[in-house]
């Protein structure tokens, strides 16, 4: 690894002697077609970047060979493919070595973007609009990660920055920078990405940025339960489009840290469902959202200052579950609930809520039939559990939902009798009328 790192640094040193990349002034983002023989045997693109960006993007693995330089060339095969020597792939070749579907000329960006876009600091949330969205105008196609989600997410941190302690603020700064830095490669003029691939790549970078945002910066595992809980519920409360995937990622990352999520003052509910027909639910996330809204509505949670997040899982680690429950036709809807005034920094209410008591109340309501869930035909609601830990390996309470309400057969029968009597009466009246008309006709 040290040998490979040394080679990467040597390449950057050689590249710095070429083209327009002044060691002090850059400019950042300028490109050059270079041949780095003998480590590569084909021409490839290189980009003038800041040493700070290179170290952030690679988590300290790479940097400019000249340690006093602010700018240096960074070759495509390292940035895009993490290869310090060997072949040059089609996504990096240029000049005479460019493949048939790659231009051999210096690429031209149809929407020019400022030089600062290529070395973001993370402190400016307009990067998503002025850089990413300008390079790839996805909003006009209704699929803009930059404006639908990322810019709002970035500003949300900024709006509540002072409400986090020092380590929380340090993590926020590092994460905002990491999320932008991870998307810089697709700004390269020789890269063409789709709106969907940008969205996918962006969301895939979130978990890594939460855990290791930058060298020497705290992980989400180190910022404390109150900080991350406030981040989680503030994002949830902002109703940002596509936030559900990020929230679930954040929960999974924190659980992987070994942190106990529920120790911060939240409660988790797990509901077990069984598919009784072959009509499999196509969208479990939508089903989870529907179940969450039904419970929140029936328990009047929103008005009383309780926030919740619902998500599906296909497995349960509950040791109290019967072995018969380990079937593929089972799935689980999980609800995480908390006090809005305690964790959602967007909230104006100071109303305190005992979420443990609320979790017990909804369990009793489900058991007694005071709260009933409307679920699709072919789906059975089998169990309601209060979890002791986030993985639900142990439960403090398990109840069976009240049996479905029986239809009022007496009422149905009465209606049927009335319909029959009316039909018979109408039929007799019709026959009598016909007879009378026929008699009058015969007399004539």
PyMOL commands that set and color helices and strands:
alter all, ss='L'
color gray80, all
select helices_A, chain A and resi 2-15+51-57+76-81+95-97+115-119+127-135+139-141+145-159+161-163+166-187+195-211+220-222+225-237+243-256+261-264+284-298+323-325+340-343+355-368+409-443
alter helices_A, ss='H'
color red, helices_A
select strands_A, chain A and resi 31-35+43-50+71-75+267-275+306-313+330-339+379-387+395-399
alter strands_A, ss='S'
color yellow, strands_A
deselect
rebuild
show_as cartoon
